[in-house]
Amino acid sequence: MLHVTITLLGILFFITSGSFAKNTSVLFDGDSIAGIIKSDSLLNWNKEYLIAVHNKSTQKESKFLSGIISEWDITKAPDFGTKEDDYTAVFITTKGQAEVIYNYEGRIINVKKHLKNIMLPVHVYKTVAKKFKGWDIVQNKYKLSFKSGAEVLKTYVVTLEKGSRKKIFHLKI
C-alpha cells in the first residue's frame, strides 16, 4: 500500500510504499503541483465523492478540502504503481486532516476527515444555540466518514461552557 501525506499551502508529500516502509519526501511549490491537481475539471470518477458529501450547507473549510481531495490525481504522484493496490493520502491543513484511500485507478473509495475549530454552518449554530441557551461554544470538531456506495456520516462535536460547567454535544447530520 502506498501512503502519501500532503500539507496544503506548501505541499509536502510523505510517501510510504510496500511492507518495508520506503520513505520519500518531496516539496512542491504552487507551479509544480499543477501537474497533479486538475483545476480545469474534476476527475470524472471522483464526482461521486463530491456529490455524496456536499450540500448547500456544507462547511467552507470542508468544501475546500474536498475539492483538493477530488481534484488530486494520485496516478501522477511519485511511486504510484501499476499494482492493483489501494493508495492512502493524508491531506493536512491548519484546521485538521483527511485520510483518503484511492483504488489502483485513482478513484476515491474511502475518506475520513477531521477538522477542528471551524466556522459552524448556520443551521448547526442555530441548533446548538436553541438547545443550550446561555452557553458559550468554546470548541468544535467536524468529522466526516465517506465510503463509496455507503451512507456518508457527518458529525459535529461542540464543547460548551457556562461558568465553570462544561458540556459536549454531538450533532449528527
Backbone hydrogen bonds in HBPLUS format (Angstrom, degrees):
<---DONOR---> <-ACCEPTOR-->    atom                        ^
c    i                          cat <-CA-CA->   ^        H-A-AA   ^      H-
h    n   atom  resd res      DA  || num        DHA   H-A  angle D-A-AA Bond
n    s   type  num  typ     dist DA aas  dist angle  dist       angle   num
A0088-THR N   A0002-LEU O   2.62 MM  86  5.93 163.8  1.65 173.0 169.6     1
A0003-HIS N   A0016-THR O   2.47 MM  13  4.63 140.2  1.62 134.1 148.2     2
A0016-THR N   A0003-HIS O   2.63 MM  13  4.63 138.5  1.79 127.4 139.2     3
A0004-VAL N   A0088-THR O   2.57 MM  84  6.03 138.0  1.74 141.2 155.9     4
A0090-VAL N   A0004-VAL O   2.43 MM  86  5.95 150.6  1.51 153.7 165.3     5
A0005-THR N   A0014-PHE O   2.80 MM   9  4.60 123.3  2.13 110.9 128.1     6
A0014-PHE N   A0005-THR O   2.98 MM   9  4.60 124.7  2.29 113.5 127.7     7
A0006-ILE N   A0090-VAL O   2.48 MM  84  5.79 167.5  1.49 166.4 167.0     8
A0092-ILE N   A0006-ILE O   2.59 MM  86  5.93 160.8  1.62 164.5 168.7     9
A0008-LEU N   A0092-ILE O   2.88 MM  84  6.07 159.3  1.93 162.0 167.6    10
A0028-PHE N   A0011-ILE O   3.14 MM  17  5.47 170.9  2.14 156.8 159.7    11
A0013-PHE N   A0026-VAL O   3.16 MM  13  5.41 172.1  2.17 153.9 156.4    12
A0026-VAL N   A0013-PHE O   3.30 MM  13  5.41 148.2  2.41 136.2 144.9    13
A0015-ILE N   A0024-THR O   3.06 MM   9  5.32 167.8  2.08 155.0 158.9    14
A0024-THR N   A0015-ILE O   3.30 MM   9  5.32 138.6  2.48 134.9 143.6    15
A0033-ILE N   A0029-ASP O   3.20 MM   4  6.34 147.8  2.31 156.5 165.0    16
A0034-ALA N   A0031-ASP O   3.23 MM   3  5.51 149.3  2.33 103.5 112.2    17
A0036-ILE N   A0033-ILE O   2.86 MM   3  5.39 151.8  1.94 116.4 125.3    18
A0037-ILE N   A0033-ILE O   2.98 MM   4  6.23 160.8  2.02 160.0 166.3    19
A0073-ASP N   A0036-ILE O   3.05 MM  37  5.43 163.7  2.08 146.5 151.8    20
A0038-LYS N   A0071-GLU O   3.37 MM  33  5.48 166.1  2.39 129.8 133.3    21
A0046-ASN N   A0043-LEU O   2.87 MM   3  5.54 159.2  1.91 125.9 132.8    22
A0047-LYS N   A0044-ASN O   3.29 MM   3  5.58 168.9  2.30 111.4 114.1    23
A0051-ILE N   A0047-LYS O   2.91 MM   4  6.09 171.7  1.91 164.6 166.7    24
A0052-ALA N   A0048-GLU O   2.98 MM   4  6.04 153.1  2.05 143.9 151.4    25
A0053-VAL N   A0049-TYR O   3.02 MM   4  6.23 151.6  2.10 154.4 161.4    26
A0054-HIS N   A0050-LEU O   3.04 MM   4  5.80 147.6  2.14 151.7 156.4    27
A0058-THR N   A0055-ASN O   3.10 MM   3  5.47 167.8  2.12 121.6 121.7    28
A0063-LYS N   A0059-GLN O   2.97 MM   4  6.28 149.9  2.06 149.9 159.5    29
A0064-PHE N   A0060-LYS O   2.97 MM   4  6.21 162.5  2.00 152.0 155.9    30
A0065-LEU N   A0061-GLU O   3.06 MM   4  6.25 168.5  2.07 147.1 149.9    31
A0066-SER N   A0062-SER O   2.89 MM   4  6.03 157.0  1.94 146.4 153.5    32
A0067-GLY N   A0063-LYS O   2.90 MM   4  6.12 149.6  1.99 148.0 155.9    33
A0068-ILE N   A0064-PHE O   3.13 MM   4  6.51 157.7  2.19 151.0 156.1    34
A0069-ILE N   A0065-LEU O   2.93 MM   4  6.17 165.8  1.95 152.8 157.0    35
A0070-SER N   A0066-SER O   2.91 MM   4  6.03 162.5  1.94 149.2 153.4    36
A0071-GLU N   A0067-GLY O   3.00 MM   4  6.05 144.9  2.13 144.0 153.1    37
A0072-TRP N   A0068-ILE O   3.00 MM   4  5.93 132.4  2.24 147.1 157.1    38
A0076-LYS N   A0073-ASP O   3.03 MM   3  5.87 167.8  2.04 124.0 127.9    39
A0077-ALA N   A0074-ILE O   2.99 MM   3  5.07 164.2  2.02 109.1 113.8    40
A0080-PHE N   A0077-ALA O   3.23 MM   3  5.72 150.9  2.32 137.6 133.8    41
A0087-TYR N   A0102-TYR O   2.70 MM  15  5.06 161.9  1.74 153.5 158.8    42
A0102-TYR N   A0087-TYR O   2.68 MM  15  5.06 166.7  1.70 157.7 160.5    43
A0089-ALA N   A0100-VAL O   2.80 MM  11  5.19 159.5  1.84 152.3 159.4    44
A0100-VAL N   A0089-ALA O   2.76 MM  11  5.19 174.5  1.76 161.9 163.9    45
A0091-PHE N   A0098-ALA O   2.80 MM   7  5.15 160.7  1.84 156.7 158.9    46
A0098-ALA N   A0091-PHE O   2.85 MM   7  5.15 146.5  1.96 143.2 153.6    47
A0093-THR N   A0096-GLY O   2.78 MM   3  5.30 177.8  1.78 160.4 161.2    48
A0096-GLY N   A0093-THR O   3.35 MM   3  5.30 158.3  2.40  99.5 105.7    49
A0116-LYS N   A0095-LYS O   2.67 MM  21  5.48 151.5  1.75 157.7 168.0    50
A0097-GLN N   A0114-HIS O   2.84 MM  17  5.50 152.1  1.91 156.1 161.3    51
A0114-HIS N   A0097-GLN O   2.79 MM  17  5.50 171.9  1.80 174.8 177.5    52
A0099-GLU N   A0112-LYS O   2.82 MM  13  5.23 162.4  1.85 149.0 150.7    53
A0112-LYS N   A0099-GLU O   2.93 MM  13  5.23 153.8  2.00 146.0 154.6    54
A0101-ILE N   A0110-ASN O   2.77 MM   9  5.04 166.9  1.79 151.6 154.0    55
A0109-ILE N   A0101-ILE O   2.83 MM   8  5.76 176.8  1.83 164.5 164.4    56
A0110-ASN N   A0101-ILE O   3.32 MM   9  5.04 145.3  2.45 141.1 139.4    57
A0103-ASN N   A0107-ARG O   2.85 MM   4  5.43 152.8  1.92 146.8 154.0    58
A0106-GLY N   A0103-ASN O   2.93 MM   3  5.34 158.7  1.98 116.1 123.1    59
A0148-SER N   A0109-ILE O   3.00 MM  39  4.94 167.0  2.02 128.6 132.2    60
A0111-VAL N   A0146-PHE O   2.82 MM  35  4.93 157.0  1.87 140.9 143.7    61
A0146-PHE N   A0111-VAL O   2.84 MM  35  4.93 167.4  1.85 149.5 153.1    62
A0113-LYS N   A0144-LEU O   2.86 MM  31  4.98 164.9  1.89 146.2 151.4    63
A0144-LEU N   A0113-LYS O   2.90 MM  31  4.98 156.9  1.95 142.8 147.1    64
A0115-LEU N   A0142-TYR O   2.89 MM  27  5.07 162.9  1.92 148.6 154.3    65
A0142-TYR N   A0115-LEU O   2.78 MM  27  5.07 160.8  1.82 146.4 149.2    66
A0117-ASN N   A0140-ASN O   2.73 MM  23  4.96 165.6  1.75 149.3 148.1    67
A0124-VAL N   A0121-PRO O   3.05 MM   3  5.40 125.3  2.36 107.6 121.4    68
A0125-TYR N   A0121-PRO O   2.98 MM   4  6.27 168.0  2.00 162.6 166.2    69
A0126-LYS N   A0122-VAL O   2.86 MM   4  6.06 167.1  1.88 159.5 162.7    70
A0127-THR N   A0123-HIS O   3.12 MM   4  6.13 152.7  2.20 134.1 141.2    71
A0128-VAL N   A0124-VAL O   3.02 MM   4  6.27 164.1  2.05 155.7 159.1    72
A0129-ALA N   A0125-TYR O   2.85 MM   4  6.02 168.3  1.87 156.3 160.2    73
A0130-LYS N   A0126-LYS O   2.95 MM   4  5.97 156.0  2.01 144.7 150.7    74
A0131-LYS N   A0127-THR O   3.12 MM   4  6.21 159.4  2.17 144.2 149.7    75
A0132-PHE N   A0128-VAL O   2.87 MM   4  5.87 148.9  1.97 152.2 160.3    76
A0135-TRP N   A0132-PHE O   3.15 MM   3  5.61 159.0  2.19 134.2 134.9    77
A0136-ASP N   A0161-GLU O   2.80 MM  25  5.21 175.3  1.80 156.0 156.5    78
A0161-GLU N   A0136-ASP O   2.83 MM  25  5.21 149.8  1.92 143.5 153.7    79
A0138-VAL N   A0159-THR O   2.88 MM  21  5.74 164.3  1.90 152.8 158.1    80
A0159-THR N   A0139-GLN O   2.82 MM  20  5.05 169.9  1.83 143.8 147.3    81
A0141-LYS N   A0157-VAL O   2.79 MM  16  5.02 139.6  1.96 138.6 151.1    82
A0157-VAL N   A0141-LYS O   2.83 MM  16  5.02 161.3  1.87 142.5 148.2    83
A0143-LYS N   A0155-THR O   2.81 MM  12  5.16 162.9  1.84 156.5 161.6    84
A0155-THR N   A0143-LYS O   2.85 MM  12  5.16 158.8  1.90 152.0 157.3    85
A0145-SER N   A0153-LEU O   2.79 MM   8  5.06 151.6  1.87 148.8 156.1    86
A0153-LEU N   A0145-SER O   2.97 MM   8  5.06 167.3  1.99 148.0 151.1    87
A0150-ALA N   A0147-LYS O   2.85 MM   3  5.43 157.1  1.90 151.1 149.9    88
A0173-ILE N   A0154-LYS O   2.83 MM  19  5.30 165.4  1.85 146.3 151.2    89
A0156-TYR N   A0171-LEU O   2.87 MM  15  5.12 162.3  1.90 143.4 148.6    90
A0171-LEU N   A0156-TYR O   2.81 MM  15  5.12 161.5  1.84 154.9 160.4    91
A0158-VAL N   A0169-PHE O   2.77 MM  11  5.11 167.9  1.78 157.0 158.6    92
A0169-PHE N   A0158-VAL O   2.80 MM  11  5.11 167.2  1.82 151.9 155.8    93
A0160-LEU N   A0167-LYS O   2.75 MM   7  5.08 170.4  1.76 156.6 159.4    94
A0167-LYS N   A0160-LEU O   2.92 MM   7  5.08 153.9  1.99 138.8 142.6    95
A0162-LYS N   A0165-ARG O   2.98 MM   3  5.27 155.2  2.04 141.1 146.1    96
A0165-ARG N   A0162-LYS O   3.14 MM   3  5.27 159.9  2.18 125.5 124.1    97
